[in-house]
């Protein structure tokens, strides 16, 4: 039945940047590879490989750097403008289709929820993080989410984890029958143990000997992701490990912390990187003492790269990381993290077992399998439409 219509994704950005833009890009590629009529509305596509069917809406918004020090202001400008422009474009388009919004359109058939902002802010408030109060874009997000999620305007809402599913019901009263849990996927061609061929080269780049234990931290919001606890754990460890920090956030407070602990030479700040596939295999473990997540794709990327993962069991992480089976659960506590790392780094057989089972877990999240789950959901939507005696569509549909 998919031959009779096309799939139209709405996303502000598409590419390997991470988050929703990566999900939209990988789904688009997967559907194109199946010979489907896949299209997308976006303002920026960073990769040229899969631009077939892509239409650019307000492309000038690409000049708003959403990762700069003024990202909050840029987001307040770019996100609402793109959402309104894309929604207008969808309302004027014609043809039989299924419209999939990644939170960037006010109408459609399917809304993919990558994060429940209300739940995220509640977690930050409970942990004493109040910086978000100064972020004006939260006002727009609050209204947008009320409109999209609280108004029953979509036939299906995709939750990327069971935690997100519960949060959608708790915060927006989305009926359970409208929610479909479909996790994010992993590009197994990009993230693979075969990239270990660059291990020595990457280590030389950071001035590390081949036998130095290297722990990796990946994340853009250092405080939320728990970088402080990762740094403090080095001081608690028996193993003389080095911490490599990858991500774009303010480094100064954490550099001062490392210096105060006498760890200045053992904490390396690499900044934001686009070559994570080659960096993962250069490390010996990934640590993520995060406060809030909805899926934490970096953990799966690390698993697919053959890297043992230690992470807090929050959000989607708890859906796929099983303690002492394919990784380790940790607390936001330096002593706990240090003990787990010491155990892992001192036991080659344990590390090998965790690596092997992590690789097996990652195989279940290949994008081809995730894209197929979306197609099954689309078939259900099509069946519901054909059951309508006059071919009418429920309110909020993109048709």
C-alpha positions in Angstrom: 0.0 0.0 0.0 3.0 2.3 0.5 3.3 2.5 -3.3 0.2 4.6 -3.4 1.6 7.5 -1.4 4.7 9.3 -0.3 6.4 9.9 3.0 7.1 13.5 3.9 9.4 14.3 6.9 9.5 17.7 8.5 12.8 18.5 10.3 14.7 21.7 10.8 18.0 20.0 9.9 19.1 16.7 8.4 22.5 15.1 8.7 25.0 13.4 11.1 25.0 16.3 13.6 23.2 14.2 16.2 19.7 14.1 17.7 16.6 14.5 15.6 18.5 15.6 12.5 20.4 12.4 12.4 17.2 10.3 12.9 15.4 12.1 10.1 18.4 11.7 7.8 18.9 8.0 8.5 15.2 7.2 8.1 15.2 9.2 4.8 18.2 7.1 3.5 16.6 3.9 4.6 13.3 4.5 2.9 15.0 5.7 -0.3 17.1 2.4 -0.3 13.8 0.5 -0.2 12.7 2.3 -3.4 10.0 4.3 -1.6 8.9 7.8 -2.4 10.6 9.5 0.5 10.6 13.3 0.7 11.6 15.9 3.3 11.2 19.6 4.1 14.2 21.1 5.9 16.3 24.3 6.1 19.6 22.5 6.1 21.0 19.2 4.8 24.6 18.8 5.8 25.2 15.5 3.9 24.9 15.3 0.1 24.4 11.5 0.0 20.7 11.5 0.5 19.3 14.8 -0.8 16.9 13.1 -3.2 13.4 14.3 -2.5 14.6 17.1 -0.2 13.0 20.5 -0.4 14.6 23.5 1.4 12.3 25.8 3.4 13.7 29.0 4.7 17.3 27.9 3.9 18.6 31.2 5.1 18.0 30.0 8.7 21.1 28.0 8.3 23.0 31.1 9.2 21.6 30.9 12.7 24.2 28.7 14.5 22.2 26.6 16.9 25.4 25.4 18.6 27.1 28.8 19.2 27.3 30.7 22.5 24.2 32.5 21.4 22.4 29.3 20.6 19.4 30.1 22.8 18.6 33.3 20.9 19.3 31.6 17.6 16.9 28.8 18.5 14.2 31.3 19.5 14.5 32.8 16.0 15.1 29.8 13.8 12.8 27.1 15.3 9.5 29.1 15.3 10.1 30.5 11.9 10.9 27.2 10.3 7.9 25.5 12.1 5.5 28.1 10.8 7.0 28.1 7.2 7.0 24.3 7.1 3.5 24.0 8.4 2.3 26.5 5.7 4.1 24.5 3.0 2.5 21.2 4.2 -1.0 22.8 4.3 -0.6 23.8 0.6 1.0 20.6 -0.7 -1.1 18.0 -2.5 -1.1 14.3 -3.0 -1.6 11.2 -0.9 1.1 11.1 1.8 2.0 10.5 5.4 3.5 13.5 7.1 6.1 12.8 9.8 7.1 15.7 12.0 10.1 15.7 14.2 8.5 18.4 16.4 9.0 21.0 13.6 5.5 21.2 12.2 2.1 22.1 13.7 0.2 19.5 11.7 0.8 16.1 10.3 0.0 12.4 10.8 2.9 11.3 13.0 4.9 13.3 15.5 8.2 11.8 16.6 9.0 13.0 20.2 12.7 13.0 20.8 12.4 14.7 24.2 9.6 15.7 26.6 10.6 19.2 27.6 8.4 19.3 30.6 10.1 16.2 32.0 13.5 17.5 31.2 12.9 20.8 33.0 11.4 19.0 36.0 14.6 16.8 36.3 16.8 19.9 36.1 14.7 21.8 38.7 14.9 18.8 41.0 18.7 18.6 40.7 19.1 22.4 41.4 19.8 23.4 37.8 18.1 26.7 37.1 19.9 28.1 34.1 17.1 27.0 31.8 15.0 29.8 33.3 17.1 32.2 31.3 16.4 30.4 28.0 13.6 32.2 26.2 13.1 29.4 23.7 11.4 27.3 26.4 8.4 29.6 26.1 8.0 28.6 22.4 8.6 24.9 23.1 6.0 24.9 25.9 3.4 26.4 23.5 4.4 24.1 20.6 4.3 21.0 22.7 0.9 21.9 24.1 -0.4 22.5 20.6 1.1 19.3 19.1 0.8 16.9 22.0 -2.0 18.2 24.1 -4.5 18.7 21.4 -4.6 15.3 19.9 -3.7 16.6 16.5 -1.7 13.6 15.4 -2.9 10.1 14.6 0.2 8.6 16.1 2.9 9.9 18.4 6.2 8.1 18.3 8.0 7.8 21.6 11.7 6.9 21.2 11.8 5.0 24.6 9.4 3.6 27.1 10.3 6.4 29.5 9.2 9.0 26.9 6.0 7.0 26.4 5.2 7.3 30.2 6.1 11.0 30.1 3.8 11.7 27.2 0.9 10.2 29.1 1.8 11.9 32.4 2.5 15.4 31.1 0.2 15.7 28.0 -2.4 12.9 28.6 -1.7 11.4 25.2 -3.9 8.2 24.9 -1.8 5.1 25.1 -3.4 3.7 21.9 -2.0 6.7 20.0 1.6 6.2 21.2 4.0 3.8 19.4 7.4 3.2 20.9 10.0 3.1 18.2 13.7 3.6 19.3 16.3 5.4 17.4 18.7 3.4 15.3 22.4 3.1 14.7 24.3 3.3 11.4 26.4 0.1 11.7 28.4 1.0 8.6 29.7 4.2 10.3 30.1 2.9 13.9 32.0 -0.4 13.8 34.9 -2.1 15.5 36.6 -2.0 12.1 37.4 1.7 12.8 39.9 0.5 15.4 42.4 0.7 12.5 42.7 4.4 13.4 43.2 3.8 17.2 46.9 4.5 17.2 46.5 7.5 15.0 43.8 9.0 17.2 45.9 8.4 20.3 48.9 10.1 18.8 46.7 13.1 17.9 46.0 13.5 21.6 49.5 12.7 22.8 48.6 9.3 24.3 50.6 6.1 24.4 48.9 3.0 23.0 48.8 1.4 26.5 47.3 4.3 28.5 43.8 3.5 29.7 41.5 6.0 28.0 37.9 6.8 29.2 35.7 8.7 26.8 32.9 11.3 27.7 30.6 12.5 24.9 28.0 15.2 25.4 27.2 18.9 24.8 25.7 19.8 28.1 28.5 19.1 30.5 26.7 19.8 33.7 23.5 17.9 32.8 25.6 15.0 31.3 27.6 14.7 34.5 31.1 15.7 33.4 32.0 16.8 36.9 31.4 13.3 38.3 33.5 11.8 35.4 36.4 14.1 36.2 36.2 13.5 40.0 36.2 9.7 39.4 39.7 9.9 38.0 40.9 11.1 41.4 39.2 8.1 43.0 40.5 5.5 40.7 43.4 3.1 41.3 44.0 3.0 37.5 46.0 5.9 36.0 43.4 6.6 33.3 43.0 9.6 31.0 39.6 11.2 30.3 38.9 12.5 26.8 36.0 15.0 26.7 34.2 15.4 23.4 31.4 18.0 23.2 30.7 21.7 22.7 30.1 23.5 26.0 31.9 25.8 28.4 35.2 24.2 29.3 36.6 26.7 31.8 34.7 25.5 35.0 35.7 21.9 34.3 39.3 22.7 33.5 39.5 24.5 36.8 38.1 21.4 38.6 40.6 19.2 36.9 43.4 21.5 37.9 42.2 21.7 41.5 42.2 17.9 41.7 45.7 17.7 40.2 44.3 16.1 37.0 45.1 18.8 34.5 47.2 16.6 32.3 44.8 13.6 32.6 41.7 15.5 31.3 41.7 16.3 27.6 39.1 18.6 26.1 38.6 17.8 22.4 35.7 20.2 21.7 32.9 19.3 19.3 34.0 16.7 16.8 32.5 15.3 13.6 34.8 12.1 13.6 33.3 10.2 16.5 33.3 6.9 14.5 37.1 6.9 14.6 37.3 8.2 18.2 35.2 5.6 19.9 37.5 2.6 19.1 40.5 4.6 20.4 39.1 4.5 23.9 38.7 1.7 26.5 35.3 2.8 28.0 32.6 5.3 27.6 31.2 7.0 30.8 28.0 9.0 30.8 26.8 10.0 34.3 23.8 11.8 32.9 20.9 13.3 34.8 18.3 13.1 32.0 18.1 11.3 28.6 15.4 10.2 26.3 17.5 7.6 24.4 21.3 8.5 24.6 22.3 7.5 21.1 26.0 7.9 22.0 25.8 4.8 24.2 24.6 2.7 21.2 27.2 4.3 19.0 29.9 3.3 21.5 28.5 -0.3 21.8 28.5 -0.6 18.0 32.1 0.5 18.0 33.1 -2.2 20.4 33.4 0.1 23.4 32.1 -0.9 26.9 29.6 1.6 28.3 29.0 2.8 31.8 25.9 5.1 32.1 23.1 6.1 34.4 20.0 4.0 33.8 17.8 7.0 32.8 15.5 7.5 29.8 16.1 5.2 26.9 19.4 3.9 28.3 17.4 1.6 30.6 15.7 0.1 27.6 18.9 -1.4 26.1 21.7 -1.3 28.7 21.5 -4.2 31.1 23.8 -4.0 34.1 26.8 -6.4 34.1 25.5 -7.9 30.9 26.2 -5.5 28.0 27.4 -2.6 30.1 27.3 -1.1 33.6 24.8 1.1 35.4 26.4 3.9 37.4 25.3 6.6 39.8 26.2 10.3 39.6 28.8 9.6 42.2 32.6 9.7 41.7 33.4 6.7 43.9 30.8 4.5 42.2 32.1 5.4 38.8 35.7 4.9 39.8 35.0 1.4 41.2 33.2 0.3 38.0 36.0 1.7 35.8 38.7 0.1 37.9 36.9 -3.2 37.7 36.5 -3.0 33.9 39.9 -1.7 33.0 41.7 -4.3 35.2 39.9 -7.3 33.9 40.5 -8.0 30.1 38.1 -11.0 30.1 35.3 -8.9 31.6 35.9 -6.1 29.1 35.9 -8.5 26.2 32.5 -10.0 27.4 30.9 -6.6 27.8 32.2 -5.5 24.3 30.9 -8.7 22.7 27.4 -8.3 24.2 27.3 -4.6 23.5 28.0 -5.3 19.8 25.2 -7.9 19.8 22.8 -5.3 21.3 23.7 -2.7 18.7 22.8 -5.1 15.9 19.2 -5.0 17.0 19.1 -1.2 16.3 20.2 -1.2 12.7 18.4 1.6 10.8 16.9 -0.9 8.4 15.1 -2.5 11.2 13.9 0.8 12.7 12.7 2.1 9.4 10.7 -1.1 9.0 8.9 -0.5 12.3 7.8 2.9 11.0 6.5 1.3 7.8 4.4 -1.1 9.9 2.9 1.9 11.7 2.2 3.6 8.4 0.4 0.5 7.2 -1.8 0.7 10.3 -2.6 4.3 9.5 -3.5 3.5 5.9 -5.8 0.7 7.0 -7.6 3.1 9.3 -8.1 5.5 6.5 -9.5 2.9 4.2 -12.0 1.9 6.9 -13.5 5.4 6.8 -16.6 5.1 4.7 -16.2 8.4 2.9 -12.4 8.5 2.9 -12.4 11.2 5.5 -9.3 11.8 7.6 -9.4 12.5 11.3 -8.6 16.0 12.5 -5.0 16.9 12.4 -4.1 14.6 9.5 -1.5 15.8 7.0 -3.6 14.4 4.1 
